[in-house]
Amino acid sequence: MEITVRKSDLLKELLLLQGVVERKTTMPILANILAEATPEGRLLLAATDLELGLQSGCTATVKKSGACALPARRLLDYVRLLPEADIALKRLENNWVSLRCGRANTRMVGMSRENFPELAAFPAAGAAQLPAAPLRAMIQKTIFAISSEETRYTLNGALLVLKPSSLAVVATDGHRLAHVLQDQLPLEGVAGEVRALVPRKAMAELLSLLEEAPADARVEFAQDDTHLHFRVPYGAEGARRLLSARKLTGQFPNYEAVLPKAQMISVALNRQEFRDSIKRVAQFADERSHLIRVRLEENKVVVASSNSDMGESDEELGAAYTGSPMLIGFNSTYLEQFLEVVAEDEVLLEVKDENSAGQLRPQSADGLQYRYVVMPMRI
């Protein structure tokens, strides 16, 4: 293998691959990326932790095709420090690789391509076309609600629900649930309902890839017996990156039963004022429970917290509320995370009573139907 590649192009790909590279492993090869030069003038790069795989690449001048595995972190750190110039990369004997850039000349120890795990291939048929912009917005509005507790295996991912004319993403950790839906959205390649449970790490990497995708791009989605596959376009040459994730086993909870169906009391609040008040008041909440009290009174909502070791705080927000006084406890972090990802100026706080789950949603939707259900806390 002997190629020349621009530093900026190589660095961008190496940064993307770092999220997939396995750092804590008994298999040294998983701390490497696979670099392969093709006769078509491409440098293909890949990384995997055996659960998640990412294949990408960039344009290169290829003098001799070939492949080798290189230490991902060391290569990134070194390339980052190089001057803005072309990098000449050449494979030597015994899997050593030389890198030349300007006056810099380095030899790096690599590993054989044969040691690198075989990566999952995109299925030949059955792909659905998902619009990149709505998908990106949906992931941003739900990913924070995915459980990080390893014992709750089926909650360690978000549920993707595809129908011929709608797309939905659902995430929950058992204490709150984020549900976002866009209907009247025709999806090519979807004949009936398709459900896929996407692991949290895969959702985070997919979001990173979607940040670089053109606004009008279409993401190809397909699945086989063991993997979910997302092919995301990038750049101006029609190139695509392939993200493959091993499927999660188990049944996702019946989220439709959690979404409130009964008539609820609805209070409109300024999103920024509500968020800022919660942030200030939460400074005096219990550090473990993050409990704050939300009190509904005539023409106002009061946000309050207290801690015997630190003090207490409360703030009033103007609101058109005329019902009986009501006091509900919430986890302040859960409320803040919702308010951070909503773009609308006003949100609706909807409650049934002091012991039932509350719901937050934007007052005006931008095509997305966003519902965020939060369980109350004991005060």
Secondary structure, DSSP 8 states (H G I E B T S, - for coil): -EEEEEHHHHHHHHHHHTTTS-SS-S-GGGGEEEEEEETTTEEEEEEE-SSEEEEEEEE-EEEE-EEEEEEHHHHHHHHHHS-SSEEEEEE-GGGEEEEEETTEEEEEE-B-GGGS-------SS--EEEEHHHHHHHHHTTGGGS---TTSGGGSEEEEEEETTEEEEEEE-SSEEEEEEEES---BT--S-EEEEEEHHHHHHHHHHHHHS-TT-EEEEEE-SSEEEEEEEETTTTEEEEEEEE---S----GGGTS--S--EEEEEEHHHHHHHHHHHGGGS-TTT-EEEEEEETTEEEEEEEETTTEEEEEEEE----S--EEEEEEHHHHHHHHHH--SSEEEEEESSTTS-EEEEESS-SS-EEEEEE--B--
